[in-house]
């Protein structure tokens, strides 16, 4: 009886051992398939694979996070929020899920809850560049430039390789007239991403507001070489040419003024001010 009992116990242990191995293999296979579908852009198939994963392994944080991302891509934001919340229930220190909960709160314009999530991330991971970035953006939105600069600096220091962080910090400096610092951060953004037209346009405004119209025009022309339909650059150049036309007219140089108004219409054919003034002074 003892021998038979031991054999039965051994058989049961072997069964559970092999069941565990099979379960792990199934979960890994589902995760691999889900990741592969996601990479190929087959979102529905990816969702199905990760849903199958969490049915087999309800505590799988990676699968829940992937479902959250996929639901967000499908604009199923309530489902995404549920998945990321589930991850935080499993592990309250999962900063990836907390970050996405904060982003989803921002989408709802719920700045208070978003702020709390990003602060929670900083308590867990004091070097989290993303959390510092979003906290800086919230402070900027709340018109607190000093705090915005403080947190955006921390984001930059935690991850200096992100162009958008340098641009945001540049804007924060720009808003409080710390022009040298703003130019430095715009330049850093452009070193990382030369096609960052927003940074080019803001650089143009710094030159323009300090009377260097020629350099400002050069900056905005750079933008149009990258994107010929950039609305900001078109508006900026039209304003610059109109202002320069009035400056020329005020000094008595009507021919020069007409040339500038023609430049305005060349980039912005519907500009009413340029049309009116060309009609009035075009004979020059």
Residue frames as qw, qx, qy, qz and C-alpha x, y, z in Angstrom:
[[0.000, 0.885, 0.466, 0.000, 0.00, 0.00, 0.00],
 [0.307, -0.780, 0.095, 0.538, 2.84, 2.35, 0.84],
 [0.387, -0.142, 0.598, 0.688, 4.53, 1.71, -2.49],
 [0.195, 0.588, 0.688, 0.377, 1.29, 2.11, -4.40],
 [0.135, -0.912, -0.315, 0.223, 0.52, 5.34, -2.51],
 [0.350, -0.607, 0.289, 0.653, 3.93, 6.73, -3.31],
 [0.343, 0.159, 0.695, 0.611, 3.47, 5.87, -6.97],
 [0.076, 0.792, 0.587, 0.149, 0.14, 7.69, -7.05],
 [0.243, -0.876, -0.071, 0.410, 1.62, 10.77, -5.34],
 [0.401, -0.346, 0.494, 0.690, 4.56, 10.75, -7.76],
 [0.284, 0.424, 0.714, 0.480, 2.20, 10.48, -10.73],
 [0.034, -0.905, -0.419, 0.062, 0.15, 13.43, -9.45],
 [0.335, -0.743, 0.163, 0.556, 3.30, 15.55, -8.99],
 [0.392, -0.052, 0.636, 0.662, 4.49, 14.68, -12.51],
 [0.191, 0.676, 0.661, 0.264, 1.08, 15.62, -13.91],
 [0.118, -0.947, -0.215, 0.209, 1.08, 19.05, -12.24],
 [0.425, -0.538, 0.367, 0.629, 4.68, 19.65, -13.21],
 [0.333, 0.163, 0.691, 0.620, 4.02, 18.93, -16.87],
 [0.072, 0.817, 0.566, 0.085, 0.76, 20.92, -16.72],
 [0.243, -0.856, -0.012, 0.457, 2.73, 23.92, -15.46],
 [0.377, -0.285, 0.556, 0.683, 5.26, 23.58, -18.26],
 [0.244, 0.467, 0.733, 0.431, 2.46, 23.29, -20.83],
 [0.054, -0.900, -0.406, 0.152, 0.70, 26.32, -19.36],
 [0.297, -0.705, 0.213, 0.608, 3.88, 28.40, -19.51],
 [0.348, -0.008, 0.684, 0.641, 4.45, 27.32, -23.11],
 [0.151, 0.692, 0.671, 0.219, 0.87, 28.26, -24.04],
 [0.145, -0.911, -0.189, 0.337, 1.19, 31.70, -22.43],
 [0.342, -0.522, 0.414, 0.663, 4.53, 32.39, -24.11],
 [0.319, 0.252, 0.744, 0.531, 3.14, 31.30, -27.46],
 [0.058, 0.836, 0.544, 0.048, 0.12, 33.60, -27.07],
 [0.244, -0.837, 0.031, 0.489, 2.34, 36.51, -26.04],
 [0.372, -0.253, 0.580, 0.679, 4.63, 35.96, -29.02],
 [0.240, 0.492, 0.727, 0.415, 1.70, 35.79, -31.42],
 [0.061, -0.904, -0.389, 0.168, 0.13, 38.90, -29.92],
 [0.297, -0.702, 0.232, 0.604, 3.38, 40.86, -30.20],
 [0.356, -0.006, 0.694, 0.626, 3.86, 39.68, -33.80],
 [0.152, 0.705, 0.655, 0.228, 0.33, 40.71, -34.80],
 [0.169, -0.900, -0.176, 0.361, 0.82, 44.08, -33.11],
 [0.363, -0.470, 0.432, 0.679, 4.10, 44.66, -34.97],
 [0.246, 0.202, 0.749, 0.581, 2.38, 43.83, -38.28],
 [0.236, 0.015, -0.039, -0.971, -0.46, 46.26, -37.54],
 [0.484, -0.287, -0.739, -0.372, -3.08, 43.51, -37.17],
 [0.191, -0.340, 0.461, -0.797, -4.65, 45.06, -34.11],
 [0.806, -0.182, -0.022, -0.563, -7.77, 42.89, -33.85],
 [0.885, 0.092, -0.451, 0.076, -5.73, 39.68, -34.04],
 [0.319, 0.345, -0.579, 0.667, -3.28, 41.07, -31.47],
 [0.474, -0.335, 0.277, -0.765, -6.16, 41.91, -29.13],
 [0.917, -0.088, -0.217, -0.324, -7.54, 38.38, -29.48],
 [0.731, 0.210, -0.553, 0.341, -4.14, 36.87, -28.62],
 [0.103, 0.307, -0.539, 0.777, -3.62, 39.02, -25.53],
 [0.672, -0.271, 0.075, -0.685, -7.22, 38.44, -24.42],
 [0.921, -0.011, -0.383, -0.071, -6.53, 34.70, -24.63],
 [0.471, 0.320, -0.586, 0.577, -3.36, 35.24, -22.59],
 [0.210, -0.315, 0.450, -0.809, -5.14, 36.93, -19.69],
 [0.849, -0.184, -0.138, -0.477, -7.82, 34.23, -19.68],
 [0.870, 0.060, -0.444, 0.206, -5.07, 31.66, -19.14],
 [0.568, -0.121, -0.369, 0.726, -2.91, 33.92, -16.94],
 [0.107, -0.891, -0.406, -0.172, -5.07, 36.68, -15.38],
 [0.457, -0.819, 0.014, 0.347, -2.12, 38.26, -13.57],
 [0.686, 0.152, 0.290, 0.649, 0.04, 38.79, -16.65],
 [0.089, -0.769, -0.113, 0.622, 0.94, 42.49, -16.46],
 [0.171, -0.279, 0.569, 0.755, 2.57, 42.60, -19.89],
 [0.085, 0.385, 0.835, 0.385, -0.55, 41.24, -21.61],
 [0.052, -0.809, -0.530, 0.250, -2.84, 43.71, -19.81],
 [0.160, -0.659, 0.144, 0.721, -0.54, 46.60, -20.72],
 [0.149, -0.056, 0.717, 0.678, -0.50, 45.51, -24.35],
 [0.042, 0.614, 0.776, 0.137, -4.27, 45.31, -24.37],
 [0.109, -0.799, -0.273, 0.524, -4.38, 48.83, -22.96],
 [0.142, -0.445, 0.428, 0.774, -2.16, 50.13, -25.78],
 [0.093, 0.188, 0.836, 0.507, -4.15, 48.28, -28.43],
 [0.001, -0.729, -0.676, 0.112, -7.49, 49.50, -27.10],
 [0.107, -0.734, -0.033, 0.670, -6.16, 53.07, -27.07],
 [0.127, -0.224, 0.632, 0.731, -5.08, 52.69, -30.71],
 [0.023, -0.409, -0.842, -0.351, -8.60, 51.49, -31.51],
 [0.191, -0.335, 0.038, -0.922, -9.98, 54.52, -29.59],
 [0.688, -0.468, -0.527, -0.174, -11.61, 52.20, -27.07],
 [0.128, 0.572, -0.448, 0.675, -10.41, 54.42, -24.26],
 [0.697, -0.460, 0.218, -0.506, -12.65, 53.04, -21.51],
 [0.993, -0.001, -0.107, 0.041, -11.34, 49.54, -22.21],
 [0.566, 0.493, -0.377, 0.543, -7.78, 50.87, -22.23],
 [0.255, -0.611, 0.364, -0.655, -8.34, 52.55, -18.87],
 [0.903, -0.300, 0.078, -0.298, -9.70, 49.29, -17.45],
 [0.919, 0.190, -0.234, 0.252, -6.64, 47.32, -18.56],
 [0.343, 0.530, -0.409, 0.659, -4.10, 49.77, -17.18],
 [0.517, -0.544, 0.268, -0.604, -6.07, 49.98, -13.93],
 [0.982, -0.132, -0.088, -0.099, -5.96, 46.18, -13.71],
 [0.708, 0.362, -0.373, 0.479, -2.16, 46.27, -14.02],
 [0.036, -0.565, 0.392, -0.725, -1.91, 48.78, -11.17],
 [0.809, -0.392, 0.098, -0.426, -4.14, 46.51, -9.05],
 [0.963, 0.058, -0.197, 0.174, -1.71, 43.66, -9.71],
 [0.677, -0.112, -0.126, 0.716, 1.38, 45.81, -9.13],
 [0.054, -0.952, -0.264, 0.145, 0.94, 49.36, -7.84],
 [0.356, -0.683, 0.333, 0.544, 4.55, 50.12, -8.83],
 [0.602, 0.319, 0.581, 0.445, 4.06, 49.44, -12.54],
 [0.073, -0.571, 0.021, 0.817, 5.09, 52.86, -13.88],
 [0.043, 0.046, 0.707, 0.705, 4.18, 52.00, -17.49],
 [0.138, -0.590, -0.779, -0.163, 0.53, 51.52, -16.57],
 [0.218, -0.708, -0.359, 0.567, 0.54, 54.56, -14.29],
 [0.142, -0.302, 0.324, 0.885, 1.94, 56.70, -17.11],
 [0.080, -0.254, -0.743, -0.615, -0.82, 55.63, -19.45],
 [0.197, -0.689, -0.677, 0.168, -3.49, 56.23, -16.82],
 [0.190, -0.600, -0.087, 0.772, -2.12, 59.76, -16.51],
 [0.046, -0.096, 0.558, 0.823, -2.20, 60.23, -20.27],
 [0.137, -0.474, -0.809, -0.319, -5.80, 58.99, -20.44],
 [0.201, -0.721, -0.479, 0.459, -6.76, 61.41, -17.65],
 [0.137, -0.410, 0.209, 0.877, -5.14, 64.20, -19.69],
 [0.011, -0.204, -0.746, -0.633, -7.26, 63.16, -22.65],
 [0.227, -0.676, -0.699, -0.052, -10.33, 63.71, -20.44],
 [0.055, 0.680, -0.079, 0.727, -8.94, 67.12, -19.37],
 [0.741, -0.648, -0.162, -0.062, -8.78, 65.77, -15.83],
 [0.374, 0.696, -0.437, 0.430, -5.54, 67.51, -14.89],
 [0.488, -0.621, 0.442, -0.425, -5.80, 66.78, -11.17],
 [0.946, -0.117, 0.291, -0.085, -5.93, 63.00, -11.51],
 [0.779, 0.544, -0.149, 0.272, -3.31, 63.07, -14.27],
 [0.039, 0.786, -0.437, 0.435, -1.03, 65.13, -12.03],
 [0.713, -0.474, 0.430, -0.287, -1.44, 62.61, -9.18],
 [0.977, 0.161, 0.120, 0.066, -0.50, 59.68, -11.44],
 [0.590, 0.659, -0.251, 0.393, 2.64, 61.41, -12.73],
 [0.236, -0.732, 0.465, -0.439, 3.67, 62.38, -9.20],
 [0.903, -0.259, 0.298, -0.170, 3.15, 58.78, -8.12],
 [0.881, 0.402, -0.084, 0.236, 5.54, 57.67, -10.85],
 [0.240, 0.754, -0.392, 0.470, 8.20, 60.10, -9.61],
 [0.600, -0.581, 0.424, -0.351, 7.88, 58.68, -6.10],
 [0.968, -0.009, 0.251, 0.015, 8.52, 55.20, -7.50],
 [0.763, 0.223, 0.224, 0.564, 11.10, 56.20, -10.12],
 [0.180, -0.837, -0.069, 0.512, 12.76, 59.58, -9.40],
 [0.210, -0.410, 0.538, 0.706, 14.48, 59.49, -12.82],
 [0.441, 0.482, 0.747, 0.124, 11.39, 58.97, -14.96],
 [0.139, -0.125, 0.283, 0.941, 11.74, 61.50, -17.80],
 [0.144, -0.433, -0.702, -0.546, 8.21, 60.96, -19.13],
 [0.349, -0.707, -0.587, 0.184, 6.56, 61.77, -15.80],
 [0.307, -0.493, -0.064, 0.812, 8.65, 64.93, -15.37],
 [0.089, 0.099, 0.524, 0.841, 7.78, 65.94, -18.92],
 [0.234, -0.580, -0.680, -0.381, 4.03, 65.64, -18.38],
 [0.386, -0.687, -0.425, 0.445, 4.20, 67.38, -14.99],
 [0.257, -0.296, 0.159, 0.906, 6.05, 70.24, -16.69],
 [0.049, -0.299, -0.628, -0.717, 3.41, 70.38, -19.42],
 [0.317, -0.693, -0.647, -0.024, 0.63, 70.54, -16.80],
 [0.356, -0.600, -0.202, 0.688, 2.39, 73.34, -14.93],
 [0.156, -0.054, 0.398, 0.903, 2.78, 75.16, -18.25],
 [0.178, -0.504, -0.698, -0.476, -0.94, 74.74, -18.95],
 [0.407, -0.739, -0.500, 0.196, -1.70, 76.08, -15.47],
 [0.201, 0.870, -0.036, 0.448, 0.40, 79.18, -16.27],
 [0.642, -0.731, 0.207, 0.106, 3.07, 78.37, -13.70],
 [0.651, 0.686, -0.309, 0.104, 6.22, 78.92, -15.80],
 [0.144, -0.694, 0.657, -0.257, 8.67, 78.59, -12.90],
 [0.723, -0.155, 0.638, -0.215, 7.41, 75.09, -12.04],
 [0.847, 0.516, 0.076, -0.107, 7.13, 74.19, -15.73],
 [0.379, 0.767, -0.500, 0.139, 10.79, 75.05, -16.22],
 [0.407, -0.526, 0.695, -0.274, 11.79, 73.15, -13.06],
 [0.808, 0.037, 0.560, -0.176, 10.10, 69.91, -14.16],
 [0.770, 0.636, -0.025, -0.032, 10.99, 70.17, -17.83],
 [0.108, 0.767, -0.618, 0.130, 14.63, 70.62, -16.81],
 [0.576, -0.304, 0.729, -0.210, 14.33, 67.42, -14.79],
 [0.863, 0.384, 0.298, -0.140, 12.84, 65.68, -17.84],
 [0.522, 0.789, -0.323, 0.039, 15.73, 66.93, -19.96],
 [0.138, -0.662, 0.710, -0.193, 18.32, 65.83, -17.41],
 [0.726, -0.095, 0.646, -0.216, 16.72, 62.39, -17.10],
 [0.697, 0.319, 0.583, 0.269, 16.56, 61.90, -20.88],
 [0.034, -0.677, 0.189, 0.711, 18.45, 64.49, -22.91],
 [0.205, -0.077, 0.794, 0.567, 17.84, 62.56, -26.13],
 [0.211, 0.627, 0.750, -0.004, 14.20, 63.59, -26.60],
 [0.205, 0.266, 0.263, 0.905, 13.71, 66.53, -28.97],
 [0.301, -0.688, -0.484, -0.449, 10.22, 67.33, -27.74],
 [0.595, -0.633, -0.338, 0.364, 11.46, 67.78, -24.17],
 [0.427, -0.169, 0.077, 0.885, 14.00, 70.37, -25.31],
 [0.018, -0.446, -0.449, -0.774, 11.33, 72.15, -27.36],
 [0.455, -0.731, -0.488, -0.146, 8.91, 72.30, -24.42],
 [0.577, -0.526, -0.184, 0.597, 11.63, 73.59, -22.16],
 [0.303, 0.104, 0.263, 0.910, 12.54, 76.16, -24.80],
 [0.201, -0.626, -0.492, -0.571, 8.91, 77.33, -24.91],
 [0.556, -0.707, -0.395, 0.187, 8.82, 77.60, -21.12],
 [0.496, -0.318, 0.013, 0.808, 11.97, 79.76, -21.17],
 [0.139, 0.335, 0.440, 0.821, 10.53, 81.75, -24.08],
 [0.307, -0.729, -0.551, -0.266, 7.34, 82.50, -22.12],
 [0.497, -0.797, -0.165, 0.301, 9.33, 84.18, -19.34],
 [0.320, 0.932, -0.151, 0.074, 11.65, 86.02, -21.78],
 [0.584, -0.566, 0.526, 0.249, 14.71, 83.92, -20.94],
 [0.669, 0.673, -0.138, -0.285, 15.69, 84.21, -24.58],
 [0.157, 0.624, -0.764, -0.042, 19.23, 82.83, -24.49],
 [0.411, -0.126, 0.871, -0.240, 18.03, 79.69, -22.69],
 [0.722, 0.456, 0.340, -0.393, 15.11, 79.35, -25.11],
 [0.537, 0.703, -0.402, -0.236, 17.40, 79.54, -28.15],
 [0.070, -0.479, 0.872, -0.076, 19.72, 76.98, -26.58],
 [0.543, 0.085, 0.784, -0.287, 16.90, 74.47, -26.05],
 [0.702, 0.606, 0.092, -0.362, 15.39, 75.05, -29.52],
 [0.338, 0.685, -0.629, -0.147, 18.86, 74.42, -30.97],
 [0.269, -0.273, 0.909, -0.164, 19.19, 71.20, -28.95],
 [0.696, 0.340, 0.514, -0.367, 15.80, 70.05, -30.22],
 [0.634, 0.707, -0.151, -0.276, 16.89, 70.72, -33.80],
 [0.051, 0.584, -0.808, -0.052, 20.19, 68.90, -33.36],
 [0.429, -0.016, 0.879, -0.205, 18.19, 65.83, -32.36],
 [0.455, 0.538, 0.708, 0.044, 15.51, 66.36, -34.99],
 [0.211, -0.175, 0.282, 0.919, 16.46, 68.78, -37.81],
 [0.122, -0.378, -0.655, -0.643, 12.91, 68.68, -39.25],
 [0.215, -0.570, -0.671, 0.424, 11.34, 69.98, -36.01],
 [0.166, 0.549, 0.330, 0.750, 9.59, 72.93, -37.66],
 [0.404, -0.846, -0.333, -0.101, 7.94, 74.19, -34.46],
 [0.632, -0.541, 0.013, 0.555, 11.39, 74.86, -32.99],
 [0.425, 0.185, 0.337, 0.819, 12.47, 76.61, -36.20],
 [0.074, -0.741, -0.435, -0.507, 9.36, 78.81, -36.17],
 [0.518, -0.817, -0.213, 0.138, 9.86, 79.81, -32.54],
 [0.618, -0.262, 0.151, 0.726, 13.51, 80.61, -33.23],
 [0.248, 0.477, 0.412, 0.736, 12.30, 82.88, -36.03],
 [0.283, -0.856, -0.354, -0.248, 10.05, 84.76, -33.63],
 [0.621, -0.616, -0.064, 0.480, 12.91, 85.38, -31.23],
 [0.463, 0.009, 0.299, 0.834, 14.94, 86.96, -34.02],
 [0.037, 0.634, 0.492, 0.596, 11.93, 88.91, -35.28],
 [0.412, -0.848, -0.331, -0.033, 10.97, 90.32, -31.90],
 [0.561, -0.602, 0.089, 0.561, 14.56, 91.50, -31.44],
 [0.229, 0.854, -0.107, -0.455, 14.57, 93.36, -34.75],
 [0.202, -0.389, 0.784, 0.440, 16.56, 90.84, -36.78],
 [0.721, 0.410, 0.179, -0.529, 13.96, 90.55, -39.55],
 [0.501, 0.562, -0.602, -0.266, 16.36, 89.10, -42.10],
 [0.047, 0.257, -0.949, 0.176, 17.30, 86.16, -39.89],
 [0.526, 0.182, 0.608, -0.566, 13.67, 85.60, -38.90],
 [0.701, 0.502, -0.137, -0.488, 12.67, 85.36, -42.56],
 [0.349, 0.467, -0.808, -0.082, 15.50, 82.89, -43.17],
 [0.240, -0.094, 0.889, -0.378, 14.24, 80.69, -40.33],
 [0.636, 0.347, 0.429, -0.540, 10.66, 80.60, -41.61],
 [0.606, 0.557, -0.425, -0.376, 11.89, 79.87, -45.14],
 [0.045, 0.338, -0.936, 0.092, 13.75, 76.87, -43.67],
 [0.491, 0.150, 0.718, -0.470, 10.42, 75.58, -42.40],
 [0.684, 0.530, 0.058, -0.498, 8.79, 75.93, -45.82],
 [0.363, 0.523, -0.743, -0.206, 11.63, 73.94, -47.39],
 [0.114, -0.093, 0.957, -0.248, 10.75, 71.12, -45.01],
 [0.181, 0.527, 0.823, -0.108, 6.97, 71.56, -45.30],
 [0.097, 0.182, 0.340, 0.917, 5.71, 73.95, -47.96],
 [0.371, -0.578, -0.526, -0.502, 2.25, 73.96, -46.36],
 [0.420, -0.293, -0.599, 0.615, 3.29, 74.84, -42.82],
 [0.083, -0.845, -0.449, -0.279, 0.55, 77.28, -41.79],
 [0.476, -0.789, -0.097, 0.376, 2.58, 78.94, -39.05],
 [0.508, -0.230, 0.339, 0.758, 5.53, 79.66, -41.31],
 [0.200, 0.530, 0.553, 0.611, 3.23, 81.02, -44.05],
 [0.253, -0.896, -0.358, -0.070, 1.45, 83.28, -41.55],
 [0.558, -0.638, 0.043, 0.529, 4.74, 84.41, -40.02],
 [0.453, 0.010, 0.423, 0.785, 6.30, 85.29, -43.37],
 [0.064, 0.705, 0.526, 0.471, 3.16, 87.10, -44.54],
 [0.374, -0.888, -0.225, 0.141, 3.18, 89.19, -41.36],
 [0.571, -0.446, 0.205, 0.658, 6.91, 89.90, -41.69],
 [0.361, 0.262, 0.495, 0.746, 6.61, 90.98, -45.33],
 [0.089, -0.829, -0.460, -0.305, 3.60, 93.19, -44.57],
 [0.477, -0.811, -0.100, 0.324, 5.38, 94.80, -41.62],
 [0.536, -0.249, 0.334, 0.734, 8.52, 95.37, -43.70],
 [0.239, 0.557, 0.530, 0.593, 6.37, 96.86, -46.46],
 [0.232, -0.917, -0.310, -0.092, 4.87, 99.37, -44.02],
 [0.575, -0.613, 0.104, 0.532, 8.32, 100.16, -42.68],
 [0.461, 0.089, 0.454, 0.757, 9.54, 100.85, -46.23],
 [0.052, 0.742, 0.506, 0.436, 6.45, 102.94, -46.99],
 [0.398, -0.872, -0.213, 0.188, 6.94, 104.98, -43.81],
 [0.509, -0.492, 0.261, 0.656, 10.48, 105.79, -44.90],
 [0.337, 0.719, -0.120, -0.595, 9.21, 106.92, -48.31],
 [0.006, -0.334, 0.850, 0.406, 10.37, 103.91, -50.32],
 [0.741, 0.221, 0.209, -0.598, 7.12, 102.92, -52.04],
 [0.667, 0.427, -0.564, -0.236, 8.83, 100.65, -54.59],
 [0.166, 0.274, -0.894, 0.314, 10.38, 98.58, -51.81],
 [0.485, 0.043, 0.565, -0.666, 7.03, 98.41, -50.03],
 [0.777, 0.335, -0.151, -0.511, 5.37, 97.10, -53.21],
 [0.490, 0.385, -0.782, -0.011, 8.06, 94.41, -53.54],
 [0.102, -0.133, 0.855, -0.490, 7.33, 93.19, -50.01],
 [0.640, 0.194, 0.344, -0.659, 3.57, 93.10, -50.60],
 [0.716, 0.394, -0.457, -0.350, 4.19, 91.05, -53.74],
 [0.258, 0.291, -0.892, 0.231, 6.24, 88.64, -51.63],
 [0.422, 0.002, 0.630, -0.652, 3.32, 88.42, -49.21],
 [0.769, 0.316, 0.044, -0.554, 0.93, 87.41, -51.98],
 [0.510, 0.441, -0.724, -0.145, 3.45, 84.94, -53.40],
 [0.180, 0.094, -0.933, 0.298, 3.21, 82.84, -50.23],
 [0.126, 0.429, 0.757, -0.477, -0.30, 83.85, -49.11],
 [0.080, 0.265, 0.565, 0.778, -2.42, 84.77, -52.17],
 [0.266, -0.703, -0.615, -0.240, -5.53, 85.53, -50.06],
 [0.400, -0.362, -0.358, 0.762, -3.84, 88.14, -47.84],
 [0.111, 0.865, 0.479, 0.095, -6.28, 91.06, -47.84],
 [0.275, -0.854, 0.055, 0.438, -3.87, 93.69, -46.56],
 [0.413, -0.285, 0.569, 0.651, -1.32, 92.99, -49.30],
 [0.309, 0.513, 0.698, 0.392, -4.03, 92.96, -52.00],
 [0.022, -0.933, -0.344, 0.105, -5.44, 96.29, -50.84],
 [0.307, -0.788, 0.217, 0.488, -2.07, 98.01, -50.62],
 [0.447, -0.047, 0.654, 0.609, -0.87, 96.68, -53.97],
 [0.234, 0.715, 0.607, 0.256, -4.03, 98.04, -55.52],
 [0.143, -0.960, -0.157, 0.180, -3.33, 101.39, -53.88],
 [0.223, -0.823, 0.396, 0.339, 0.42, 101.63, -54.43],
 [0.845, 0.104, 0.481, 0.208, 1.01, 99.06, -57.19],
 [0.528, 0.838, 0.049, 0.129, 1.88, 101.70, -59.82],
 [0.152, -0.864, 0.479, -0.016, 5.14, 102.21, -57.97]]
